């Protein structure tokens, strides 16, 4: 963990050392300009600032409660590279406002000089500190529930289960047999249970049902995930089912539904909120009166000022106590609390314990992060799929020494009886699904009848005849990869052109009924490549292609790396594997989990372009080539070139 923190800090400094304000805004790291709309005195007499950005700046950002940030001044006479700063911690975030609890008792003069202000996220030491605390707690645990859960999760003690209850579940549901079995497995678990959800099998639907059933039996449930996006999704699903849910921290998707379920919104809706607000307004007035300049300043005036300041301080303290009471009252009555893994360390949750802790996307979560919420629970339910993308680890040394192996993987390997796999998938044509099923899921997946034969022909007969899986082999054409020295990334412009040529061919036939029948259900297309340099190649080529650039502008086509498509799906997925060299080197294509994610994003059509002479030495790609030949999906680049020439 310390290796990872060191590498993360080094990369943060390198990335932001020369980035200007606009670049930092684009990355979600900066609000600029901001104005100070309110100034309060917080705990320990430190200044708390309410900062507001222009309403027109709707872009997504990474600001959230608990993160460290720095107010900076873009002022005449100060260097743009080293502006004056005031550090603090974010204590509240709304659409265009945030609260920054500073480290100072008085504002520095430069804040009041009238120049433009901005606020930057600073390096996130909070997450590392909380993960470090959690690791220390779990390593030192003896004779308590955390020690028992540690031993079960790591395989040192057998997981226990009650006799399964085959009675119908309380809440109505549309679940299939494997999903119902997973929910009942969760209900029977006394220590740990795992919902293993391969692509398209309804893992989120199953998890929501398991949480619902748990809320019927338990007073309050904690639900966590490693990313804000995953937490938002679970929060929305729970709210749609009528559950009293509170989202701790900052939602990444700013929707009215999510805002309504934030802790801030719930506190503001409390019956005592207006009383607390009135106290703070009165305290503000007292403090402002005490700060006013007077022409004659004698002993009486000084005493009056002191009385007003003391009265303001007492009112602020009473208001803080009332806010704590309101927060505790709100959290007492809630059924489900959702937050990120690190968000489980929020000061408002520190005194709370839970019978059950759920962790979604656990196969993408660093193990130290998982222990933060687990320490609050009596049992833990993990959901995810360890055959999809692993967590991001920036330090290769840390990854090699074990940080990339997740708690989900450890548990499912050492305690296989804790897991129930979902087996019916609702996304892909059976030919798209079959190879992934064979390679990663022991051939256990089956396509639901609604998607089993739902290729492009099922969408519109104009596409007939079509192959649901198509591999175009560039071997022998000399489409060699090139390395971009500045980024150490890899590109293959000729392969990019071929992929887009085939995609344009595929979409070229007129679709007479598309406007009438498919107006509300237009085809969606994803173009995927493993390397950033190849993504740039593809984007440039798409912009020069009238037909494809139109799809891009209308958001029917999107281009990105595998990681950017995790958790998503498209009707057509077109993949450029990029690598083509004389040494059989395939780089991180050897991480076959990325291929699993990329291929299983496709609903109706999977189109792959690659060089078999480079890829075929790897067992996975050798088997992929054999599979596409077996189902009649193998084609050579020569065929595509001939068709284009004849066309």
C-alpha positions as a printed NumPy array, in Angstrom:
array([[  0.   ,   0.   ,   0.   ],
       [  2.866,   2.356,   0.802],
       [  4.492,   1.563,  -2.563],
       [  1.216,   2.429,  -4.288],
       [  0.843,   5.683,  -2.361],
       [  4.385,   6.732,  -3.268],
       [  3.843,   5.989,  -6.982],
       [  0.408,   7.649,  -6.995],
       [  1.846,  10.833,  -5.466],
       [  4.7  ,  10.881,  -8.002],
       [  2.254,  10.532, -10.918],
       [ -0.082,  13.187,  -9.458],
       [  2.789,  15.683,  -9.212],
       [  4.029,  14.862, -12.709],
       [  0.563,  15.12 , -14.285],
       [ -0.323,  18.435, -12.649],
       [  3.071,  20.155, -12.578],
       [  2.611,  21.785, -15.997],
       [ -1.178,  21.531, -16.415],
       [ -2.941,  24.86 , -16.777],
       [ -6.29 ,  25.711, -15.175],
       [ -8.324,  24.657, -18.227],
       [ -6.626,  21.231, -18.36 ],
       [ -7.223,  20.69 , -14.651],
       [-10.887,  21.694, -15.086],
       [-11.269,  19.147, -17.889],
       [ -9.863,  16.426, -15.611],
       [-12.374,  17.332, -12.891],
       [ -9.649,  18.535, -10.512],
       [-10.417,  22.278, -10.485],
       [-13.311,  24.722, -10.087],
       [-12.487,  28.112, -11.573],
       [-13.44 ,  30.825, -11.023],
       [-15.138,  30.585,  -7.634],
       [-16.52 ,  33.24 ,  -5.316],
       [-16.813,  33.111,  -1.544],
       [-20.545,  33.243,  -0.784],
       [-20.306,  32.568,   2.942],
       [-17.727,  32.52 ,   5.714],
       [-18.272,  30.589,   8.964],
       [-16.256,  29.532,  11.986],
       [-16.002,  25.733,  12.223],
       [-14.596,  23.281,  14.745],
       [-11.475,  24.525,  16.511],
       [-12.183,  28.09 ,  15.404],
       [-11.033,  27.387,  11.838],
       [-12.587,  29.324,   8.945],
       [-15.127,  27.422,   6.803],
       [-15.768,  28.865,   3.34 ],
       [-18.735,  28.311,   1.062],
       [-17.423,  28.505,  -2.517],
       [-19.608,  28.794,  -5.61 ],
       [-18.678,  28.222,  -9.264],
       [-20.606,  29.721, -12.222],
       [-23.917,  27.94 , -12.863],
       [-22.931,  27.355, -16.503],
       [-20.11 ,  25.004, -15.486],
       [-22.002,  21.719, -15.471],
       [-19.003,  19.459, -16.107],
       [-18.477,  16.382, -13.943],
       [-15.817,  16.676, -11.265],
       [-14.019,  14.596,  -8.637],
       [-14.76 ,  16.808,  -5.618],
       [-16.359,  14.952,  -2.718],
       [-16.74 ,  15.125,   1.043],
       [-13.582,  14.173,   2.915],
       [-11.152,  14.993,   0.084],
       [ -8.448,  17.583,   0.584],
       [ -8.516,  20.735,  -1.55 ],
       [ -6.734,  24.038,  -1.865],
       [ -8.137,  27.516,  -2.519],
       [ -5.785,  29.429,  -4.827],
       [ -5.575,  32.991,  -6.065],
       [ -4.975,  33.925,  -9.69 ],
       [ -3.651,  37.325,  -8.738],
       [ -1.518,  40.034, -10.379],
       [  2.03 ,  39.924,  -9.107],
       [  1.888,  36.216,  -8.253],
       [  3.354,  33.417, -10.38 ],
       [  0.751,  31.363, -12.268],
       [  2.81 ,  28.242, -11.502],
       [  3.001,  28.971,  -7.764],
       [ -0.138,  30.911,  -6.754],
       [ -0.87 ,  31.615,  -3.076],
       [ -2.912,  28.757,  -1.55 ],
       [ -5.092,  27.975,   1.457],
       [ -5.489,  24.263,   2.278],
       [ -8.533,  22.544,   3.726],
       [-10.923,  19.589,   3.687],
       [-14.187,  19.447,   1.738],
       [-17.122,  19.064,   4.144],
       [-20.03 ,  19.532,   1.721],
       [-20.655,  19.443,  -2.047],
       [-23.726,  20.442,  -4.05 ],
       [-24.267,  21.211,  -7.739],
       [-22.292,  24.452,  -7.833],
       [-21.242,  24.944,  -4.222],
       [-18.784,  23.328,  -1.858],
       [-17.795,  23.881,   1.759],
       [-14.07 ,  24.034,   2.491],
       [-13.002,  23.717,   6.134],
       [ -9.646,  25.512,   6.102],
       [ -6.635,  25.067,   8.369],
       [ -6.547,  28.76 ,   9.36 ],
       [ -8.355,  30.832,  11.984],
       [ -8.188,  33.962,   9.787],
       [ -8.244,  34.404,   6.029],
       [ -4.927,  35.494,   4.488],
       [ -4.878,  38.964,   2.923],
       [ -4.586,  37.69 ,  -0.67 ],
       [ -8.066,  36.12 ,  -0.438],
       [ -9.511,  39.598,   0.1  ],
       [ -7.456,  41.365,  -2.573],
       [-10.182,  41.034,  -5.211],
       [ -8.411,  38.788,  -7.72 ],
       [ -9.97 ,  35.643,  -9.199],
       [-10.076,  32.578,  -6.96 ],
       [-10.182,  28.88 ,  -7.779],
       [-10.135,  25.601,  -5.89 ],
       [ -7.971,  22.558,  -6.704],
       [ -8.238,  18.998,  -5.484],
       [ -4.94 ,  18.11 ,  -3.828],
       [ -3.366,  14.661,  -3.534],
       [ -5.784,  12.311,  -1.778],
       [ -3.893,  11.306,   1.347],
       [ -7.199,  10.704,   3.173],
       [ -7.966,   7.479,   1.258],
       [ -4.519,   6.061,   1.941],
       [ -4.698,   7.046,   5.596],
       [ -8.077,   5.33 ,   6.045],
       [ -6.91 ,   2.194,   4.214],
       [ -3.778,   2.12 ,   6.37 ],
       [ -5.901,   2.375,   9.544],
       [ -8.152,  -0.422,   8.286],
       [ -5.187,  -2.705,   7.534],
       [ -3.722,  -2.076,  10.986],
       [ -7.103,  -2.848,  12.595],
       [ -7.617,  -6.089,  10.685],
       [ -4.055,  -7.307,  11.244],
       [ -4.227,  -6.648,  14.99 ],
       [ -7.783,  -7.992,  15.46 ],
       [ -7.948, -10.74 ,  18.112],
       [-11.003, -12.425,  19.614],
       [-13.567, -10.153,  17.953],
       [-15.928, -10.326,  14.969],
       [-13.441,  -8.604,  12.643],
       [-10.875, -11.322,  13.411],
       [-13.468, -14.016,  12.6  ],
       [-14.458, -12.371,   9.313],
       [-10.778, -11.959,   8.38 ],
       [-10.138, -15.654,   8.941],
       [-13.212, -16.676,   6.937],
       [-12.522, -14.326,   4.008],
       [ -8.88 , -15.443,   3.788],
       [ -9.718, -19.149,   4.041],
       [ -8.465, -19.855,   7.553],
       [-11.917, -20.704,   8.923],
       [-14.874, -22.354,   7.194],
       [-17.776, -20.09 ,   6.228],
       [-21.064, -21.034,   7.896],
       [-24.539, -21.174,   6.368],
       [-27.985, -21.764,   7.811],
       [-30.253, -24.289,   6.127],
       [-31.509, -22.605,   2.923],
       [-35.081, -21.326,   3.024],
       [-36.921, -22.359,  -0.132],
       [-40.021, -20.307,   0.686],
       [-40.898, -17.522,  -1.732],
       [-39.097, -14.275,  -1.01 ],
       [-41.114, -11.45 ,   0.486],
       [-40.581,  -8.83 ,  -2.221],
       [-42.002,  -9.467,  -5.717],
       [-39.246, -10.064,  -8.25 ],
       [-38.577, -11.121, -11.852],
       [-35.557, -13.268, -10.973],
       [-34.553, -16.47 , -12.753],
       [-33.577, -19.697, -10.963],
       [-29.833, -18.899, -10.608],
       [-30.586, -15.368,  -9.37 ],
       [-33.094, -16.677,  -6.807],
       [-30.536, -19.249,  -5.655],
       [-27.99 , -16.442,  -5.163],
       [-30.426, -14.344,  -3.095],
       [-31.341, -17.336,  -0.903],
       [-27.62 , -18.073,  -0.522],
       [-27.11 , -14.527,   0.766],
       [-29.981, -14.956,   3.214],
       [-28.491, -18.216,   4.52 ],
       [-24.944, -16.866,   4.982],
       [-23.784, -16.294,   8.541],
       [-20.358, -14.896,   7.681],
       [-19.705, -14.342,   3.965],
       [-21.511, -14.851,   0.649],
       [-20.506, -14.009,  -2.912],
       [-22.751, -13.143,  -5.855],
       [-20.632, -13.935,  -8.926],
       [-22.129, -12.058, -11.873],
       [-20.64 , -12.66 , -15.343],
       [-21.419, -10.049, -18.057],
       [-25.111,  -9.481, -18.741],
       [-26.406, -11.86 , -16.052],
       [-28.266,  -9.257, -13.977],
       [-25.833,  -8.972, -11.084],
       [-27.148,  -5.535, -10.026],
       [-30.779,  -6.713, -10.172],
       [-29.891,  -9.722,  -8.   ],
       [-27.895,  -7.614,  -5.54 ],
       [-30.758,  -5.117,  -5.159],
       [-33.151,  -7.987,  -4.422],
       [-30.752,  -9.396,  -1.805],
       [-30.482,  -5.957,  -0.153],
       [-34.282,  -5.594,  -0.136],
       [-34.742,  -8.968,   1.535],
       [-32.045,  -8.094,   4.076],
       [-33.731,  -4.777,   4.997],
       [-36.853,  -6.738,   5.9  ],
       [-34.873,  -8.706,   8.488],
       [-32.403,  -6.064,   9.682],
       [-32.738,  -2.528,  10.939],
       [-30.109,  -0.89 ,   8.764],
       [-27.779,  -2.017,   5.947],
       [-24.513,  -0.567,   4.614],
       [-23.914,  -0.831,   0.851],
       [-20.532,   0.172,  -0.607],
       [-18.657,   0.092,  -3.908],
       [-15.179,   1.264,  -4.971],
       [-16.45 ,   3.936,  -7.396],
       [-18.945,   6.788,  -7.086],
       [-20.653,   5.661, -10.3  ],
       [-21.365,   2.189,  -8.893],
       [-22.65 ,   3.705,  -5.623],
       [-24.939,   6.046,  -7.583],
       [-26.405,   3.155,  -9.57 ],
       [-27.224,   1.119,  -6.459],
       [-28.698,   4.216,  -4.769],
       [-30.967,   4.879,  -7.76 ],
       [-32.108,   1.24 ,  -7.886],
       [-32.908,   1.203,  -4.165],
       [-34.786,   4.53 ,  -4.401],
       [-36.821,   3.23 ,  -7.346],
       [-37.924,   0.297,  -5.173],
       [-39.173,   2.699,  -2.479],
       [-36.383,   2.061,   0.019],
       [-35.432,   4.791,   2.489],
       [-31.827,   5.217,   1.306],
       [-29.195,   7.848,   2.027],
       [-26.217,   8.445,  -0.26 ],
       [-23.176,   9.553,   1.75 ],
       [-20.55 ,  11.615,  -0.071],
       [-20.777,  13.272,  -3.459],
       [-22.884,  11.756,  -6.269],
       [-20.997,  11.703,  -9.572],
       [-24.248,  11.686, -11.544],
       [-26.015,  14.923, -10.653],
       [-29.674,  13.902, -10.908],
       [-32.619,  15.148,  -8.883],
       [-33.287,  11.587,  -7.68 ],
       [-29.768,  11.24 ,  -6.289],
       [-29.678,  14.733,  -4.772],
       [-32.912,  14.008,  -2.92 ],
       [-31.241,  11.039,  -1.234],
       [-28.016,  12.748,  -0.155],
       [-27.391,  13.318,   3.549],
       [-27.418,  17.109,   2.993],
       [-30.889,  16.987,   1.405],
       [-32.236,  14.769,   4.195],
       [-30.812,  17.075,   6.869],
       [-32.391,  20.106,   5.148],
       [-35.761,  18.336,   5.108],
       [-35.619,  17.677,   8.872],
       [-38.111,  19.507,  11.085],
       [-35.322,  21.066,  13.201],
       [-33.289,  22.351,  10.264],
       [-34.933,  25.804,  10.148],
       [-34.163,  26.303,  13.848],
       [-30.499,  25.402,  13.287],
       [-30.292,  27.705,  10.261],
       [-31.818,  30.601,  12.202],
       [-29.19 ,  30.149,  14.948],
       [-26.375,  30.311,  12.407],
       [-27.846,  33.4  ,  10.739],
       [-28.101,  35.164,  14.123],
       [-24.517,  34.123,  14.964],
       [-23.39 ,  35.516,  11.595],
       [-25.098,  38.841,  12.336],
       [-23.473,  39.061,  15.794],
       [-20.042,  38.335,  14.328],
       [-20.483,  40.864,  11.513],
       [-21.615,  43.547,  13.99 ],
       [-18.586,  42.793,  16.179],
       [-16.288,  43.191,  13.153],
       [-17.673,  46.563,  11.998],
       [-15.325,  49.523,  12.176],
       [-16.438,  52.32 ,  14.518],
       [-15.13 ,  55.89 ,  14.671],
       [-14.811,  56.004,  18.495],
       [-13.389,  52.787,  19.859],
       [-13.255,  52.783,  23.684],
       [-13.559,  50.355,  26.597],
       [-17.354,  49.969,  26.259],
       [-17.115,  49.302,  22.525],
       [-14.4  ,  46.692,  23.136],
       [-16.504,  44.944,  25.795],
       [-19.571,  45.011,  23.524],
       [-17.538,  43.469,  20.704],
       [-16.273,  40.761,  23.035],
       [-19.839,  39.971,  24.208],
       [-21.068,  39.714,  20.58 ],
       [-18.16 ,  37.469,  19.589],
       [-18.788,  35.207,  22.596],
       [-22.515,  35.079,  21.83 ],
       [-21.755,  34.202,  18.191],
       [-19.343,  31.452,  19.274],
       [-21.924,  29.916,  21.64 ],
       [-24.665,  30.065,  18.997],
       [-22.392,  28.384,  16.447],
       [-21.613,  25.655,  18.998],
       [-25.306,  25.055,  19.783],
       [-26.067,  24.989,  16.03 ],
       [-23.28 ,  22.423,  15.51 ],
       [-24.713,  20.269,  18.317],
       [-28.187,  20.529,  16.757],
       [-26.776,  19.561,  13.344],
       [-25.168,  16.476,  14.902],
       [-28.515,  15.57 ,  16.472],
       [-30.357,  16.025,  13.131],
       [-27.755,  13.912,  11.303],
       [-27.964,  11.106,  13.872],
       [-31.771,  11.259,  13.788],
       [-31.778,  10.972,   9.98 ],
       [-29.326,   8.048,  10.009],
       [-31.29 ,   6.277,  12.765],
       [-34.428,   6.041,  10.621],
       [-32.778,   5.074,   7.308],
       [-32.946,   1.513,   5.896],
       [-29.925,   1.616,   3.584],
       [-26.797,   3.781,   3.683],
       [-24.71 ,   3.856,   0.488],
       [-21.166,   5.171,   0.085],
       [-17.781,   4.422,  -1.416],
       [-15.41 ,   2.121,   0.47 ],
       [-13.399,   5.043,   1.843],
       [-16.678,   6.917,   2.428],
       [-17.509,   4.304,   5.078],
       [-14.98 ,   6.116,   7.297],
       [-17.159,   9.278,   7.219],
       [-17.311,  10.854,  10.683],
       [-21.107,  10.566,  10.663],
       [-20.816,   6.766,  10.328],
       [-18.009,   6.145,  12.784],
       [-20.269,   5.205,  15.691],
       [-22.593,   2.994,  13.584],
       [-22.449,  -0.788,  13.203],
       [-24.359,  -2.998,  10.769],
       [-25.49 ,  -6.602,  10.754],
       [-24.706,  -6.837,   7.022],
       [-22.276,  -4.959,   4.784],
       [-22.676,  -5.302,   0.996],
       [-19.755,  -4.51 ,  -1.34 ],
       [-20.623,  -4.21 ,  -5.04 ],
       [-17.941,  -4.376,  -7.776],
       [-15.76 ,  -6.059,  -5.153],
       [-13.57 ,  -7.655,  -7.844],
       [-12.498,  -4.122,  -8.834],
       [-11.751,  -2.99 ,  -5.283],
       [ -8.361,  -2.848,  -3.591],
       [ -8.354,  -5.182,  -0.588],
       [ -7.315,  -2.478,   1.95 ],
       [-10.338,  -0.397,   0.92 ],
       [-12.72 ,  -3.321,   1.509],
       [-11.663,  -3.692,   5.133],
       [-12.938,  -0.169,   5.971],
       [-16.665,  -1.097,   5.717],
       [-16.146,  -4.768,   6.699],
       [-14.918,  -3.618,  10.124],
       [-18.418,  -2.164,  10.727],
       [-20.323,  -5.376,   9.975],
       [-21.267,  -8.741,  11.425],
       [-21.281, -10.379,   7.982],
       [-20.249,  -9.354,   4.477],
       [-21.729,  -9.935,   1.007],
       [-19.45 ,  -9.436,  -2.015],
       [-20.717,  -9.003,  -5.59 ],
       [-18.685,  -8.824,  -8.773],
       [-16.755, -10.84 , -11.343],
       [-13.026, -11.529, -11.025],
       [-12.832, -12.41 , -14.737],
       [-13.435,  -8.771, -15.669],
       [-11.222,  -5.715, -15.058],
       [ -9.098,  -5.783, -11.893],
       [ -8.537,  -2.686,  -9.729],
       [ -6.175,  -0.04 , -11.073],
       [ -2.759,  -0.317,  -9.429],
       [ -0.261,   2.362, -10.436],
       [  2.838,   0.792,  -8.914],
       [  3.971,  -2.298, -10.832],
       [  6.027,  -3.39 ,  -7.832],
       [  2.98 ,  -3.11 ,  -5.551],
       [  0.948,  -5.106,  -8.091],
       [  3.577,  -7.864,  -8.266],
       [  3.739,  -8.048,  -4.484],
       [  0.023,  -8.735,  -4.204],
       [ -1.968,  -5.487,  -4.235],
       [ -3.715,  -6.378,  -7.516],
       [ -5.185,  -9.58 ,  -6.036],
       [ -8.525,  -8.614,  -4.549],
       [-10.277,  -9.847,  -1.44 ],
       [-13.02 , -11.125,  -3.798],
       [-10.483, -13.334,  -5.617],
       [ -8.925, -14.62 ,  -2.41 ],
       [-12.29 , -15.562,  -0.951],
       [-13.733, -17.202,  -4.082],
       [-10.542, -19.295,  -4.5  ],
       [-10.138, -20.291,  -0.863],
       [-13.839, -20.561,   0.022],
       [-15.568, -21.688,  -3.214],
       [-18.72 , -22.685,  -1.308],
       [-19.366, -19.005,  -0.507],
       [-20.102, -18.176,  -4.177],
       [-23.187, -18.538,  -6.342],
       [-22.728, -17.755, -10.032],
       [-25.505, -16.268, -12.152],
       [-25.795, -18.335, -15.34 ],
       [-28.453, -16.768, -17.597],
       [-27.311, -13.727, -19.563],
       [-29.676, -11.179, -21.144],
       [-27.273,  -9.144, -23.294],
       [-25.56 , -11.105, -26.068],
       [-26.27 , -13.261, -29.069],
       [-25.247, -16.81 , -28.126],
       [-22.258, -16.773, -30.543],
       [-20.867, -13.646, -28.859],
       [-21.359, -15.228, -25.431],
       [-20.073, -18.751, -26.151],
       [-16.313, -18.121, -26.32 ],
       [-16.32 , -16.074, -23.121],
       [-18.407, -18.764, -21.419],
       [-15.941, -21.484, -22.434],
       [-12.825, -19.534, -21.459],
       [-13.906, -17.942, -18.184],
       [-17.087, -19.567, -16.856],
       [-16.647, -23.314, -17.497],
       [-19.223, -23.209, -20.284],
       [-22.011, -22.57 , -17.752],
       [-23.529, -19.443, -19.305],
       [-26.672, -19.683, -21.382],
       [-28.275, -16.989, -23.487],
       [-31.833, -16.083, -22.559],
       [-34.29 , -16.765, -25.375],
       [-34.866, -13.016, -25.815],
       [-31.246, -12.519, -26.974],
       [-30.164, -16.006, -28.076],
       [-30.57 , -15.303, -31.811],
       [-30.877, -11.503, -31.64 ],
       [-28.211, -10.414, -34.103],
       [-28.372,  -7.451, -36.456],
       [-30.878,  -9.337, -38.645],
       [-33.298,  -9.447, -35.721],
       [-32.932,  -5.672, -35.418],
       [-33.597,  -5.13 , -39.122],
       [-33.797,  -7.572, -42.035],
       [-31.708,  -5.166, -44.141],
       [-28.639,  -6.561, -42.359],
       [-29.248, -10.131, -43.574],
       [-27.151, -12.158, -43.913],
       [-24.763, -11.164, -41.12 ],
       [-22.258, -12.869, -38.815],
       [-22.737, -12.078, -35.112],
       [-18.987, -12.633, -34.565],
       [-16.46 , -11.619, -37.202],
       [-12.658, -11.722, -36.961],
       [-10.744,  -9.977, -39.771],
       [ -7.163, -11.211, -40.003],
       [ -4.51 ,  -8.739, -41.216],
       [ -1.664, -11.314, -41.309],
       [  0.491, -10.908, -44.397],
       [ -0.563,  -7.333, -45.167],
       [  2.361,  -5.696, -43.391],
       [  0.151,  -3.557, -41.114],
       [  2.925,  -3.212, -38.532],
       [  2.376,  -1.357, -35.276],
       [  4.259,   1.845, -34.49 ],
       [  5.323,   3.088, -31.073],
       [  4.691,   6.707, -30.077],
       [  7.864,   7.642, -28.113],
       [  6.313,  10.553, -26.171],
       [  3.61 ,   8.387, -24.602],
       [  5.172,   4.921, -25.011],
       [  1.828,   3.92 , -26.489],
       [  1.191,   1.821, -29.602],
       [ -0.779,   2.595, -32.748],
       [ -1.588,   0.835, -36.014],
       [ -3.091,   3.383, -38.443],
       [ -3.61 ,   0.872, -41.284],
       [ -5.484,  -1.51 , -38.993],
       [ -7.607,   1.418, -37.751],
       [ -8.52 ,   2.315, -41.339],
       [ -9.456,  -1.306, -42.112],
       [-11.682,  -1.587, -39.05 ],
       [-13.544,   1.618, -39.939],
       [-13.815,   0.583, -43.6  ],
       [-15.54 ,  -2.652, -42.522],
       [-17.766,  -0.772, -40.063],
       [-18.818,   1.651, -42.817],
       [-19.551,  -1.324, -45.125],
       [-21.677,  -2.9  , -42.434],
       [-23.746,   0.251, -41.945],
       [-23.906,   1.201, -45.636],
       [-27.056,  -0.677, -46.767],
       [-30.151,   1.511, -46.538],
       [-32.394,   0.557, -43.648],
       [-35.878,   1.457, -44.905],
       [-37.749,   0.721, -41.721],
       [-35.195,   2.112, -39.296],
       [-36.723,   5.562, -39.052],
       [-40.205,   4.222, -38.451],
       [-39.598,   1.121, -36.346],
       [-36.336,   2.007, -34.628],
       [-36.61 ,   5.735, -34.015],
       [-36.576,   5.258, -30.246],
       [-34.142,   2.353, -30.415],
       [-31.284,   3.38 , -32.709],
       [-28.259,   1.156, -33.094],
       [-25.417,   1.978, -30.721],
       [-21.811,   1.34 , -31.698],
       [-18.652,   1.113, -29.59 ],
       [-15.156,   1.236, -31.078],
       [-12.538,  -0.17 , -28.713],
       [ -8.739,  -0.346, -28.791],
       [ -6.306,  -1.302, -26.018],
       [ -3.945,   1.646, -26.552],
       [ -4.531,   5.373, -26.191],
       [ -2.477,   6.109, -29.343],
       [ -4.729,   3.786, -31.378],
       [ -7.812,   5.468, -29.909],
       [ -6.489,   8.798, -31.185],
       [ -5.891,   7.243, -34.631],
       [ -9.447,   5.933, -34.739],
       [-10.952,   9.248, -33.634],
       [ -9.019,  11.166, -36.286],
       [-10.088,   8.712, -38.998],
       [-13.743,   8.822, -37.88 ],
       [-13.788,  12.616, -38.113],
       [-12.738,  12.339, -41.763],
       [-15.479,   9.796, -42.516],
       [-18.782,  11.585, -43.18 ],
       [-21.032,   8.647, -42.284],
       [-19.211,   7.665, -39.091],
       [-18.557,  11.227, -37.898],
       [-22.314,  11.848, -38.082],
       [-22.92 ,   8.874, -35.795],
       [-20.277,  10.221, -33.403],
       [-21.951,  13.644, -33.264],
       [-25.343,  12.043, -32.543],
       [-23.839,   9.942, -29.724],
       [-24.689,   6.683, -31.509],
       [-20.969,   5.882, -31.783],
       [-18.375,   6.127, -29.024],
       [-14.649,   5.396, -29.003],
       [-12.534,   4.399, -26.011],
       [-10.332,   1.901, -24.22 ],
       [-11.726,  -1.275, -22.688],
       [-11.672,   0.362, -19.248],
       [-13.987,   3.152, -20.423],
       [-16.599,   0.593, -21.549],
       [-16.637,  -1.418, -18.307],
       [-20.239,  -1.839, -17.15 ],
       [-21.636,  -0.672, -20.517],
       [-23.021,  -2.377, -23.633],
       [-23.525,  -1.545, -27.319],
       [-25.375,  -3.187, -30.215],
       [-22.134,  -3.342, -32.204],
       [-18.641,  -3.54 , -30.734],
       [-15.702,  -3.086, -33.13 ],
       [-12.269,  -3.902, -31.645],
       [ -8.832,  -3.081, -33.038],
       [ -6.286,  -5.324, -31.293],
       [ -3.479,  -3.082, -32.671],
       [ -0.455,  -5.315, -32.011],
       [  1.364,  -6.506, -35.144],
       [  5.093,  -7.195, -35.035],
       [  7.681,  -9.82 , -35.944],
       [  8.356, -10.89 , -32.356],
       [  4.91 , -12.071, -31.235],
       [  4.83 ,  -9.383, -28.526],
       [  1.278,  -8.537, -27.42 ],
       [  1.923,  -6.374, -24.331],
       [ -0.995,  -6.09 , -21.948],
       [ -3.317,  -7.852, -24.413],
       [ -1.963, -10.823, -22.451],
       [ -4.292,  -9.687, -19.617],
       [ -7.152, -11.699, -21.07 ],
       [ -9.666, -10.199, -18.624],
       [ -9.549,  -7.029, -20.716],
       [-10.499,  -9.044, -23.801],
       [-13.351, -10.629, -21.864],
       [-14.714,  -7.199, -20.974],
       [-14.269,  -5.825, -24.49 ],
       [-15.948,  -8.757, -26.271],
       [-18.872,  -9.003, -23.859],
       [-19.927,  -5.373, -24.344],
       [-21.53 ,  -6.432, -27.672],
       [-25.227,  -7.257, -27.925],
       [-25.79 ,  -8.042, -31.621],
       [-22.427,  -7.892, -33.409],
       [-18.795,  -8.343, -32.395],
       [-16.239,  -7.247, -34.993],
       [-12.534,  -7.825, -34.242],
       [ -9.534,  -6.877, -36.387],
       [ -6.099,  -8.305, -35.552],
       [ -2.952,  -9.972, -36.804],
       [ -3.087, -13.755, -36.251],
       [  0.653, -14.152, -36.849],
       [  1.38 , -11.891, -33.846],
       [ -1.536, -12.934, -31.623],
       [ -1.665, -16.673, -32.405],
       [  1.314, -17.605, -30.235],
       [ -0.739, -16.786, -27.119],
       [ -3.037, -19.683, -26.061],
       [ -6.084, -17.439, -25.529],
       [ -5.912, -15.843, -28.98 ],
       [ -5.089, -19.18 , -30.588],
       [ -8.33 , -20.542, -29.151],
       [-10.234, -17.404, -30.176],
       [ -9.09 , -17.875, -33.777],
       [-10.105, -21.532, -33.659],
       [-13.536, -20.545, -32.287],
       [-14.309, -17.923, -34.965],
       [-13.267, -20.406, -37.666],
       [-15.543, -23.028, -36.129],
       [-18.606, -20.733, -36.263],
       [-17.737, -19.369, -39.728],
       [-16.75 , -15.896, -38.504],
       [-13.141, -15.834, -39.766],
       [-12.3  , -13.551, -42.699],
       [ -9.081, -12.181, -44.17 ],
       [ -8.348,  -8.525, -44.769],
       [ -7.93 ,  -9.402, -48.457],
       [-11.651, -10.249, -48.631],
       [-12.629,  -6.874, -47.18 ],
       [-10.308,  -5.066, -49.606],
       [-11.767,  -7.   , -52.555],
       [-15.349,  -6.209, -51.481],
       [-14.511,  -2.526, -51.118],
       [-12.839,  -2.49 , -54.552],
       [-15.795,  -4.249, -56.2  ],
       [-18.231,  -1.99 , -54.362]])
